[in-house]
């Protein structure tokens, strides 16, 4: 099966190299010899990694996470057997594969200067050689492949973006945030099936009239109406840390948050040792881990965080499963659990007391991030103690 996938990779390579500036082989349309891919050093069900780096540089959970992620994204977009060859190359080599870009992808390959790039994996997992219209394609990659923290700002006008960057034109990075925000709206307002249909029926070379037709067919409304709804209804004060997909993070077992009848606080211990099978990142650098939390009843909880074993600040991102910008609203406060990140700056192991926070009933993905050296095994303890019930505390 894997050999068949690799043969498919070779069959598709000429299309991918035309669309994303990688050099083409002499026996393929385009001319000059293709750059040699790094050797494959790891392979799973949905992903293989080629690199000259040692896997000793990579935390234990990184590649299994990426393998599951490719399977998830492929399944969403009608390619459950997705298999991606991803390549981790250095800065002085990336131009061979991506031209002027710092990363690139075309089904079924991805190239980046980090061990795996979820944004590029989202592109590569689509299962078709020709991508969707550029703002649609990049918007979906931002929606599903955006890292938990950080994003591009929301710049530009969505109509101009769709009109000006059709016909095979690649949108500039400063519009990625807008494209992702708009893709999030389409999924919220019209459903994931409509977003899947939009990606499947639009084409990289669609001009403006064709783009309007594709949107009307996929969403059942004229594009002008879609944009009006987007601009009037979807909160603009919402970046990629908020609009990004959380459904993948929410796959797995949940920790139950005890309520009033339990009588004892819930203490959640998380280790970010690089050898842990759930830790994503590199041995000497940025690491993250995700756990899932089920809250049985809406209530005020007293929240305290303690960190050990590391010296760098942490970020704790708590997001609602199945979230969109409609969860965010226009004026979140520091009392809104699931909306505002909890920055943790360790001071000699002291507790960080956030006081009482209203926690709505529901399911959450909690992403922990910090930076550590190879010698450090940082850990975080999150204590949530029931204070009193509050039925008015709800997910927006």
LINGIVEN-V329606 format. One record per residue. N is the residue number from 1. RES is the residue in three letters. BURIAL is b if it has 16 or more other ideal C-beta (glycine too) atoms within 10 Angstrom, else e. Layout:
# LINGIVEN-V329606
N&RES&BURIAL / N&RES&BURIAL
This chain:
# LINGIVEN-V329606
1&UNK&e / 2&UNK&e / 3&UNK&e / 4&UNK&e / 5&UNK&b / 6&UNK&e / 7&UNK&e / 8&UNK&e / 9&UNK&b / 10&UNK&e / 11&UNK&e / 12&UNK&b / 13&UNK&b / 14&UNK&b / 15&UNK&b / 16&UNK&b / 17&UNK&b / 18&UNK&b / 19&UNK&b / 20&UNK&b / 21&UNK&e / 22&UNK&b / 23&UNK&b / 24&UNK&b / 25&UNK&b / 26&UNK&e / 27&UNK&e / 28&UNK&b / 29&UNK&e / 30&UNK&e / 31&UNK&e / 32&UNK&e / 33&UNK&e / 34&UNK&b / 35&UNK&b / 36&UNK&e / 37&UNK&b / 38&UNK&b / 39&UNK&e / 40&UNK&e / 41&UNK&b / 42&UNK&b / 43&UNK&e / 44&UNK&e / 45&UNK&e / 46&UNK&b / 47&UNK&b / 48&UNK&b / 49&UNK&b / 50&UNK&b / 51&UNK&b / 52&UNK&e / 53&UNK&e / 54&UNK&e / 55&UNK&e / 56&UNK&e / 57&UNK&b / 58&UNK&b / 59&UNK&b / 60&UNK&b / 61&UNK&b / 62&UNK&b / 63&UNK&b / 64&UNK&b / 65&UNK&b / 66&UNK&b / 67&UNK&b / 68&UNK&b / 69&UNK&b / 70&UNK&b / 71&UNK&b / 72&UNK&b / 73&UNK&b / 74&UNK&b / 75&UNK&e / 76&UNK&b / 77&UNK&b / 78&UNK&e / 79&UNK&b / 80&UNK&e / 81&UNK&e / 82&UNK&b / 83&UNK&b / 84&UNK&b / 85&UNK&b / 86&UNK&b / 87&UNK&b / 88&UNK&b / 89&UNK&b / 90&UNK&e / 91&UNK&e / 92&UNK&e / 93&UNK&b / 94&UNK&b / 95&UNK&e / 96&UNK&e / 97&UNK&b / 98&UNK&b / 99&UNK&e / 100&UNK&e / 101&UNK&b / 102&UNK&e / 103&UNK&b / 104&UNK&b / 105&UNK&b / 106&UNK&b / 107&UNK&b / 108&UNK&b / 109&UNK&b / 110&UNK&b / 111&UNK&b / 112&UNK&b / 113&UNK&e / 114&UNK&b / 115&UNK&b / 116&UNK&b / 117&UNK&b / 118&UNK&b / 119&UNK&b / 120&UNK&b / 121&UNK&b / 122&UNK&b / 123&UNK&b / 124&UNK&b / 125&UNK&b / 126&UNK&b / 127&UNK&b / 128&UNK&b / 129&UNK&b / 130&UNK&b / 131&UNK&b / 132&UNK&b / 133&UNK&b / 134&UNK&b / 135&UNK&b / 136&UNK&b / 137&UNK&b / 138&UNK&b / 139&UNK&b / 140&UNK&b / 141&UNK&b / 142&UNK&b / 143&UNK&b / 144&UNK&b / 145&UNK&b / 146&UNK&b / 147&UNK&b / 148&UNK&b / 149&UNK&b / 150&UNK&e / 151&UNK&b / 152&UNK&b / 153&UNK&e / 154&UNK&b / 155&UNK&e / 156&UNK&b / 157&UNK&e / 158&UNK&b / 159&UNK&b / 160&UNK&e / 161&UNK&b / 162&UNK&b / 163&UNK&b / 164&UNK&b / 165&UNK&b / 166&UNK&b / 167&UNK&e / 168&UNK&e / 169&UNK&e / 170&UNK&b / 171&UNK&b / 172&UNK&e / 173&UNK&e / 174&UNK&e / 175&UNK&b / 176&UNK&b / 177&UNK&b / 178&UNK&b / 179&UNK&b / 180&UNK&b / 181&UNK&b / 182&UNK&b / 183&UNK&b / 184&UNK&b / 185&UNK&b / 186&UNK&b / 187&UNK&b / 188&UNK&b / 189&UNK&b / 190&UNK&b / 191&UNK&e / 192&UNK&e / 193&UNK&e / 194&UNK&b / 195&UNK&b / 196&UNK&b / 197&UNK&b / 198&UNK&b / 199&UNK&b / 200&UNK&b / 201&UNK&b / 202&UNK&b / 203&UNK&b / 204&UNK&b / 205&UNK&e / 206&UNK&b / 207&UNK&e / 208&UNK&e / 209&UNK&e / 210&UNK&e / 211&UNK&b / 212&UNK&b / 213&UNK&e / 214&UNK&b / 215&UNK&b / 216&UNK&e / 217&UNK&e / 218&UNK&b / 219&UNK&b / 220&UNK&e / 221&UNK&e / 222&UNK&e / 223&UNK&b / 224&UNK&e / 225&UNK&e / 226&UNK&b / 227&UNK&b / 228&UNK&e / 229&UNK&e / 230&UNK&b / 231&UNK&e / 232&UNK&e / 233&UNK&e / 234&UNK&b / 235&UNK&b / 236&UNK&e / 237&UNK&e / 238&UNK&b / 239&UNK&b / 240&UNK&b / 241&UNK&b / 242&UNK&b / 243&UNK&b / 244&UNK&b / 245&UNK&b / 246&UNK&b / 247&UNK&e / 248&UNK&b / 249&UNK&b / 250&UNK&b / 251&UNK&e / 252&UNK&e / 253&UNK&e / 254&UNK&e / 255&UNK&b / 256&UNK&e / 257&UNK&b / 258&UNK&b / 259&UNK&b / 260&UNK&e / 261&UNK&e / 262&UNK&e / 263&UNK&e / 264&UNK&e / 265&UNK&e / 266&UNK&b / 267&UNK&e / 268&UNK&b / 269&UNK&e / 270&UNK&b / 271&UNK&e / 272&UNK&b / 273&UNK&b / 274&UNK&b / 275&UNK&e / 276&UNK&b / 277&UNK&e / 278&UNK&b / 279&UNK&b / 280&UNK&b / 281&UNK&b / 282&UNK&b / 283&UNK&b / 284&UNK&e / 285&UNK&e / 286&UNK&b / 287&UNK&b / 288&UNK&b / 289&UNK&b / 290&UNK&b / 291&UNK&b / 292&UNK&b / 293&UNK&b / 294&UNK&e / 295&UNK&b / 296&UNK&e / 297&UNK&b / 298&UNK&b / 299&UNK&b / 300&UNK&b / 301&UNK&b / 302&UNK&e / 303&UNK&b / 304&UNK&b / 305&UNK&b / 306&UNK&b / 307&UNK&b / 308&UNK&e / 309&UNK&b / 310&UNK&b / 311&UNK&e / 312&UNK&b / 313&UNK&e / 314&UNK&b / 315&UNK&b / 316&UNK&b / 317&UNK&b / 318&UNK&b / 319&UNK&b / 320&UNK&b / 321&UNK&b / 322&UNK&e / 323&UNK&b / 324&UNK&b / 325&UNK&b / 326&UNK&b / 327&UNK&b / 328&UNK&b / 329&UNK&e / 330&UNK&e / 331&UNK&e / 332&UNK&b / 333&UNK&e / 334&UNK&e / 335&UNK&e / 336&UNK&b / 337&UNK&b / 338&UNK&b / 339&UNK&b / 340&UNK&e / 341&UNK&b / 342&UNK&b / 343&UNK&e / 344&UNK&b / 345&UNK&e / 346&UNK&b / 347&UNK&e / 348&UNK&e / 349&UNK&e / 350&UNK&e / 351&UNK&e / 352&UNK&b / 353&UNK&e / 354&UNK&b / 355&UNK&e / 356&UNK&e / 357&UNK&b / 358&UNK&b / 359&UNK&b / 360&UNK&b / 361&UNK&b / 362&UNK&b / 363&UNK&e / 364&UNK&b / 365&UNK&b / 366&UNK&b / 367&UNK&b / 368&UNK&b / 369&UNK&b / 370&UNK&b / 371&UNK&b / 372&UNK&b / 373&UNK&e / 374&UNK&e / 375&UNK&e / 376&UNK&b / 377&UNK&b / 378&UNK&b / 379&UNK&b / 380&UNK&b / 381&UNK&e / 382&UNK&b / 383&UNK&b / 384&UNK&b / 385&UNK&e / 386&UNK&b / 387&UNK&b / 388&UNK&e / 389&UNK&e / 390&UNK&b / 391&UNK&e / 392&UNK&e / 393&UNK&b / 394&UNK&e / 395&UNK&b / 396&UNK&b
